[in-house]
């Protein structure tokens, strides 16, 4: 360094002119300056320092700082930048030495965070703040001093913005500006990624209400932490637009809003802010009120319902601004009323599990409960999104019931609706048989059918003119008669056969519906007295909502009259005076089926008679005066006898005459409005679906009966009055074709997958080939059972035993975390098993206490002179739980199938039109999707294994976990995840991670190999636990390539073999159609079919516990 | 004066039923039982809990006892020939000597005390081993020689072989609902018995039973039976066992005492059969539909 000093020697005297700190600092600095500094550079540096010091009287201070920090600064940048840094300092010093001093002082800390190229700009920022006044100088100095801290959370760009903001604010007040600088330091780390928004908001504020800026900063510091980090930006934007829209007391509002938001679940921030954003367009001032009210409203409503409340508020707002504001403040009774109504609504989602069980219990069958739109989605003929209905196996109900003011009433309605739909199943609406006699009426169905066929035949033979007439008519009924002339006709369903009797299907269906619903209502009330009062209430409410009967033409009025009658309004039912006699006949017939033992066949007979009466009535307008009340005495219990003219009427139906009776100008019969709680009744379709399903099941067992054709189905659909096909002939064919397709799909949706899908081009060994040899170590050869030959195929399959590859161990822990609640519960349950495992062990030499029986025996022995047994103590000993279990996991390709999350997937087309609703819909949907991670069956299997291991380790059973798959008999893969004798280790965790779907499912050899493994294990109880997702299948795992039975029988044989070795087997499958083959496969061992794959982990453990306790 | 004993005490082999127990045959079980008894074939009763297995044994014991009495009435002796009923509830600590008998000390001497099985064998009564799967497997083997043509009970400690008296019949009951691999009857045991399967009676009969046993009116009894039927529909959906006839009778008895029907069903049926909250709610809905 002395060298350098020498070079600089001639300059040193200059330094002496200034106060001592300058030279002192220089002397200290020169030692620390890098050696690489050339002489020239060194002297330049010194010259500049001297220059600074010499500028003004006070500038020596700046120079002192300059020297002090130089070594530090130069070490953090190339020399060229160092020059610039010096230049900037010098320029600043010209403005103000104090400023320059602050600049130099702040430099070392700042330079480490500042890019060298920003030096000038940075100096410029400080310079900009300096306006020559004392206050501005303080501000600028502080800016320099705080820069390094600020840069920790701001980019340079943002720092610039901040400086600009400070500058703008300083025009108003330096103090404020200075305070904001301090606050800025605290707040920026909190703002996260949204500093730009924050700064821009702050800058805006300066223009609009600069006095609030400080409180804005303070509020920001308090408010932001309360908000979901990802939503902070939107929060600030909201505040900004509030400012732009003339809002006042922004900081206060921000605090309030953030306070409210902090009361909400974080997930809801997104949605609530979304509403708030849209509200800004409507009325900015309402926005804060909305957010402030949100937590209060959400206490009573779900987030979805909040959307409805919000929508209502927006509507109010558009009519009346003050009213809207009051609404959002919840200061209007309208607002409260809306909340009340919404909160009293019953949502299907909430009560579904309970109601589904309820329906199952009532129906005694596997009834499912679904929202109505799920049925519409299937597109098999049901179109109403609102009406409750059933198609024979599922009860469809509305997603939300909010008809009444209280939850209780809504719930009661819901229950009545479900009960009514289940009643269709429970009391057999769909088991109608055409030829089964009715108990209450004389049976006229066959008679009528004969007559109709007769008539049709005559028509065909007799008049071509008449025939043409029929063909010209575009009524579907006449189409039918054409096709009918074949006479020897096969009906798909008995219901179809029944409705074929009638010319006007619509009318007959309506009558049938009313009578049948009436029968069910009466039956339900009789069987379930508990629900009677709600039922009656719902009925009378429905009665009030009926259309005005006086506006209906006569024939429709008669049907409407029946509806009202069936709603049990015995007093004062209006009927056209002209047809009083008919009305009372109808009433008498309809009432017959209200007895508890009435059947659907009785309904049919009643329908027939009522149809005969009503169809004879012309469908004409009735003058308003021409109506009279019909009173019925409920006690009227006379035996019904068919009136004498019934014969004539039937004759007419048989002839298909009623159409011809129709006078000119008469209106065509239109279906009457359905009764809401009874919903949509489609007996033909429902019966069809039921039969298709049964057919499907039969086919799985053994094929019998002729499968129905698409044409037959389409014909049924075209003729049925249940489809509202109001279109030209061509379109009818098109849409019925589509329905037919969908129905086929729906009924056959459960077809097993073709095994070919899962197979790639594998090494092929001819199936006709002979015995196989184990080609290498770790391979085993097993026989296979041929059930047709009733013998084993010797040495037929090669099982290749492999270790599962190892993956990441983290999967294990992550799964345990995911199921943490379940894990604790299972742990507890398994720990509870432990006391049961303690058993009193007797006849010990030493123990807890003496066993009195043994002691007495001992004494007796002594007395009788024989040698006593001294073992008379007992102890509670942990019983050796001697259980060995092998878990066999199906890892076939089909386990890669995604788990179908309910069937209510929402497609885009049901998106609401309204933009606000759309937004809500979109958000909720997105939210759902985020939660709904994509899971496959195999994932559930893996997760189950993790939980199982966790539980099994707690009780210390011997267990092994194996996966199996394969392709062809020579390649049955048997993966060891954990061998029976292996201890649980990190390796096992890693292997679980790698379980993945592979090829096909050849169960037999895998079971045999597992049996072999268990057989070589010493345990008193041995269990083989098979977890699969479908029937066994593999290439060549069949006889002649088609018989699925073959695989099932071989598997059964393998399980039987296991049993003979003293191994208990249990099959758990997630294949809903598993009943048919599992019955064969596991005839005398345990099996279970899981309804819901998501239950797998829990169910598996429950079963395991039950099985081994 | 000594206090009069407030309870009745029976010597095991003298216990018999004085009053005819109420039993409604569901199928041909009465005929089967009679035939088996005449042929001295031991029986196994399988069936869910509370469906009337024990009651059936009591009923048959009374019925057969009464028939025996009738036949032998002519004997001068006044005492009726009886058919005692010995019931043994099995548990996992039940040992062979608990069944057969053991020596006891009395003063300086030892006294042999017959176990209940031995006493039934000697007295020629019906021995009913309830819930036999609970007993240890080594214990159940003990009954093997009694159940085949030999009809003998070896008493090792005394070096005796006991030939069963004529009227002796062994009956086991067990509930196959367990599905536990550890608790199952050995085949060698099982195949010595004629099996009669029991299930809950059909709704009409069950109503009749509930009506009689609980003392409620016909309608209520029918409703209770309907409740039973509906709840049993849920058996595969999380219910381990359906509501037993016994529970339905309990509910009826509570109602007969004036408890409101819904409440009675709640406490005796709903809460008795499940702890699952959602299932309880479903059953509550069923109850509230059936009962006012």
Interface residues (C-beta under 8 A of the other chain):
Chain A: X353 X354 X355 X356 X357 X358 X360 X361 X362 X363 X364 X365 X415 X419 X527 X528 X529 X530 X531 X532 X533 X839 X840 X853 X856 X857 X859 X860 X863 X864 X1021 X1023 X1064 X1086 X1106 X1107 X1108 X1109
Chain B: X92 X93 X97 X102 X103 X104 X105 X108 X109 X110 X178 X179 X180 X181 X182 X183 X223 X226 X229 X230 X231 X233 X234 X237 X262 X278 X279 X281 X282 X283 X285 X286 X287 X288 X289 X290 X291 X292
